[in-house]
Amino acid sequence: MKNFNDWFGNKLSDGLSSMKIFYLITFLVLLPLTVQRPHTLIEWIQYMSTAVLQASALPLLGYTTKKQGDIQGKIIQKTHDTVMKELNFIKKQQIADKELKESQHKIISELKETINEIHKNIVK
């Protein structure tokens, strides 16, 4: 049931926050003005605040929110990709540093052996 609710909610959200719905609702909200118009300033204010702002603005807000979410998703994906590239670079650098350290230890060990041999030869 949860999967269906998520799917259905996403479909409704996508549909209700589309520009097609915005234009449709705006048309439907303005259509009554052809038959009956508010007469006083208060009636116009009430009509604009209830009909236009509440009905038309909601799909528009949903649309812009969805667009902003898409932009944020792209930014997050680019940030993720950059961080992963840096992480891979750091891992490669750590491997290279480890190999360098091991080769330095090997050289130091060889130098110690050489110095010990020279020292033994001198002492004899």
VEXBALUM-569851 format. One record per residue: x, y, z of N, C-alpha, C, O in turn. Coordinates in steps of 0.2 Angstrom, whole numbers. Each point is the difference from the previous one (the first is absolute). Layout:
# residues N
{{X Y Z} {X Y Z} {X Y Z} {X Y Z}} ...
# end
This chain:
# residues 124
{{4 -6 0} {-4 6 0} {4 6 0} {-1 5 -3}} {{7 -5 7} {4 6 0} {3 1 -7} {1 6 -2}} {{1 -11 -2} {3 1 -6} {-5 4 -5} {1 4 -4}} {{-8 -7 5} {-5 3 -4} {-1 8 2} {-1 4 -5}} {{1 -3 11} {-1 7 3} {5 4 -3} {-1 6 -2}} {{8 -8 3} {5 4 -3} {0 1 -7} {1 6 -3}} {{-3 -11 -1} {-1 1 -7} {-5 5 -2} {0 4 -4}} {{-6 -5 7} {-6 4 -1} {1 7 2} {-2 5 -4}} {{5 -4 10} {2 6 2} {5 4 -5} {-1 6 -1}} {{6 -9 -1} {4 3 -5} {-3 2 -6} {1 5 -3}} {{-6 -10 0} {-3 2 -6} {-5 6 1} {0 4 -4}} {{-3 -4 10} {-5 6 1} {4 6 1} {-2 5 -2}} {{8 -5 6} {4 6 1} {3 2 -7} {0 6 -1}} {{2 -10 -3} {2 2 -7} {-5 3 -4} {1 5 -3}} {{-7 -8 3} {-6 3 -4} {-2 6 3} {-1 5 -4}} {{0 -4 11} {-3 6 3} {5 6 0} {-2 5 0}} {{9 -7 -1} {5 6 0} {2 1 -7} {6 2 -1}} {{-10 -4 -4} {2 2 -7} {-2 6 -2} {-5 3 2}} {{8 0 -7} {-3 7 -3} {-6 -1 -4} {-4 4 0}} {{2 -10 -2} {-6 -1 -3} {-6 1 5} {-5 3 -2}} {{6 -6 8} {-5 1 5} {0 7 2} {-6 2 1}} {{11 1 -1} {0 7 2} {-4 4 -5} {-4 4 2}} {{5 -5 -9} {-4 4 -5} {-7 -2 1} {-5 4 -1}} {{3 -10 2} {-7 -3 0} {-3 3 6} {-6 3 -1}} {{9 -3 7} {-3 3 6} {-1 7 -1} {-5 3 2}} {{10 1 -4} {0 7 -1} {-6 2 -5} {-4 4 1}} {{3 -8 -6} {-5 1 -5} {-7 -1 4} {-5 4 -1}} {{4 -10 5} {-6 -1 3} {-1 5 5} {-6 2 2}} {{11 1 1} {-1 5 6} {-2 7 -4} {-4 3 3}} {{6 -2 -8} {-1 7 -4} {-7 -1 -4} {-3 5 -1}} {{1 -11 0} {-6 -1 -4} {-6 3 3} {-4 3 -4}} {{3 -4 10} {-6 3 3} {-1 8 -1} {-5 3 1}} {{11 0 -2} {0 7 -1} {-4 3 -6} {-2 5 0}} {{1 -10 -5} {-3 2 -6} {-8 0 2} {-4 3 -4}} {{2 -6 9} {-7 0 2} {-2 5 6} {-5 3 -1}} {{9 -4 6} {-1 4 6} {7 3 2} {4 -3 1}} {{-4 10 0} {6 3 2} {-1 3 7} {-6 2 2}} {{11 -2 2} {-1 4 7} {-1 7 -1} {3 3 -5}} {{-6 0 9} {-2 7 -1} {4 5 4} {2 5 -2}} {{0 -7 8} {3 4 5} {7 -2 0} {2 -5 -2}} {{2 10 5} {7 -2 1} {1 -6 5} {5 -4 -1}} {{-9 4 6} {1 -6 4} {-2 -7 -3} {3 -5 1}} {{-8 6 -5} {-2 -7 -4} {6 -2 -5} {1 -5 -1}} {{2 10 -2} {6 -1 -4} {6 -3 4} {3 -5 -2}} {{-2 8 7} {5 -3 5} {-1 -7 2} {4 -4 0}} {{-10 3 2} {-2 -7 2} {0 -5 -6} {3 -5 1}} {{-5 7 -7} {0 -4 -6} {8 -2 -1} {1 -5 -2}} {{3 11 2} {7 -1 -2} {3 -5 5} {4 -4 -2}} {{-5 5 8} {4 -3 5} {-3 -8 1} {4 -4 1}} {{-10 3 -2} {-3 -7 1} {1 -3 -7} {3 -6 0}} {{-6 8 -5} {0 -3 -7} {7 0 -3} {3 -6 -2}} {{0 12 1} {6 0 -4} {6 -3 3} {3 -4 -2}} {{-2 7 8} {6 -1 4} {0 -8 2} {5 -3 0}} {{-10 1 3} {-1 -7 3} {0 -5 -6} {3 -5 1}} {{-7 6 -6} {-1 -5 -5} {6 0 -5} {2 -5 -1}} {{0 11 -1} {5 0 -6} {7 0 3} {4 -3 -3}} {{-3 6 9} {7 0 2} {2 -7 3} {6 -1 -1}} {{-10 -3 3} {2 -7 3} {4 -4 -6} {5 -2 2}} {{-8 1 -8} {3 -4 -5} {7 4 -2} {5 -4 -1}} {{-5 10 1} {6 4 -2} {5 -1 5} {6 -1 -1}} {{-8 1 8} {5 -1 5} {3 -7 0} {6 -1 1}} {{-11 -4 -3} {3 -7 0} {4 0 -6} {5 -4 0}} {{-6 7 -6} {4 0 -6} {7 2 2} {5 -3 -2}} {{-5 9 5} {7 3 2} {4 -4 5} {6 0 -1}} {{-10 -2 6} {3 -5 5} {3 -6 -4} {6 -2 2}} {{-9 -1 -6} {2 -6 -4} {6 2 -4} {5 -4 0}} {{-5 10 -3} {6 2 -4} {6 1 4} {6 -1 -1}} {{-7 5 7} {5 1 5} {3 -7 2} {6 -1 1}} {{-10 -4 0} {2 -6 3} {4 -4 -6} {5 -3 2}} {{-7 4 -8} {4 -3 -6} {7 4 0} {5 -4 -1}} {{-5 10 2} {7 4 0} {4 -2 6} {6 -2 -1}} {{-9 1 7} {4 -2 6} {2 -7 -1} {6 -2 2}} {{-10 -3 -5} {2 -6 -2} {7 -1 -4} {4 -4 1}} {{-4 9 -7} {5 0 -4} {7 3 4} {5 -3 -1}} {{-6 8 5} {5 2 4} {3 -5 5} {6 -1 0}} {{-10 -3 3} {2 -5 4} {3 -6 -4} {5 -2 3}} {{-7 1 -9} {3 -6 -4} {7 3 -2} {5 -4 0}} {{-4 10 -2} {6 3 -2} {5 0 6} {6 -2 -1}} {{-9 4 7} {5 0 6} {2 -7 2} {6 -2 1}} {{-11 -3 -2} {2 -7 1} {5 -3 -4} {5 -3 2}} {{-6 5 -9} {5 -2 -5} {7 3 2} {5 -4 -1}} {{-5 10 2} {7 3 2} {3 -3 6} {6 -1 0}} {{-10 0 5} {3 -3 6} {2 -7 -1} {6 -2 3}} {{-9 -2 -7} {2 -7 -2} {6 0 -4} {5 -4 1}} {{-4 9 -5} {6 1 -4} {6 2 5} {6 -3 -1}} {{-7 7 5} {5 2 5} {2 -6 5} {6 -1 1}} {{-11 -3 1} {1 -5 4} {4 -6 -4} {5 -2 3}} {{-6 1 -9} {4 -4 -4} {7 2 -1} {5 -4 0}} {{-4 11 -1} {6 3 0} {4 -1 6} {6 -2 0}} {{-9 3 6} {3 -1 6} {2 -7 1} {5 -1 3}} {{-9 -4 -4} {1 -7 0} {6 -2 -4} {5 -3 3}} {{-5 5 -9} {6 -1 -4} {7 3 3} {5 -3 -1}} {{-6 9 3} {6 4 3} {2 -4 6} {6 -1 2}} {{-11 -2 2} {2 -4 6} {4 -6 -2} {5 -2 3}} {{-7 -1 -8} {3 -6 -2} {7 2 -3} {5 -4 2}} {{-4 9 -6} {6 2 -2} {5 2 6} {6 -2 0}} {{-9 5 5} {4 2 6} {2 -6 4} {6 0 2}} {{-10 -5 -2} {2 -6 3} {5 -4 -3} {5 -2 3}} {{-5 2 -10} {5 -3 -4} {7 4 1} {5 -3 0}} {{-6 9 0} {6 4 1} {3 -1 6} {7 -1 1}} {{-11 1 5} {3 -2 6} {3 -6 1} {5 -1 3}} {{-8 -5 -6} {3 -6 0} {7 0 -4} {4 -4 2}} {{-4 7 -8} {6 0 -3} {6 4 4} {5 -2 -1}} {{-7 7 4} {4 4 4} {3 -4 6} {6 0 2}} {{-11 -4 1} {3 -5 5} {4 -5 -2} {5 -2 3}} {{-6 0 -9} {4 -5 -4} {7 3 -1} {5 -4 2}} {{-5 10 -4} {7 3 -1} {4 1 6} {6 -1 1}} {{-10 3 4} {3 1 7} {3 -6 3} {5 -1 2}} {{-9 -5 -3} {2 -6 2} {7 -2 -4} {5 -3 3}} {{-5 4 -9} {6 -2 -4} {6 5 2} {5 -3 0}} {{-7 9 1} {6 4 2} {3 -2 7} {6 0 1}} {{-11 -2 4} {3 -2 6} {4 -7 -1} {5 0 3}} {{-7 -4 -7} {4 -6 -1} {6 2 -3} {5 -3 2}} {{-5 7 -7} {7 2 -3} {4 4 5} {6 -2 0}} {{-9 6 4} {5 3 5} {2 -5 5} {6 0 2}} {{-10 -5 0} {2 -5 5} {6 -4 -3} {5 -2 3}} {{-5 0 -10} {5 -4 -3} {6 5 -1} {6 -3 2}} {{-6 9 -3} {5 4 0} {4 1 6} {6 0 1}} {{-10 1 4} {2 0 7} {4 -6 2} {5 0 4}} {{-8 -6 -6} {3 -6 2} {7 -1 -3} {5 -2 3}} {{-5 4 -10} {7 0 -3} {5 5 3} {6 -2 0}} {{-8 7 2} {4 5 3} {3 -3 7} {6 1 1}} {{-10 -4 2} {1 -2 7} {5 -6 -1} {4 -1 5}} {{-4 -3 -10} {4 -6 -1} {7 2 -1} {5 -4 0}} 
# end
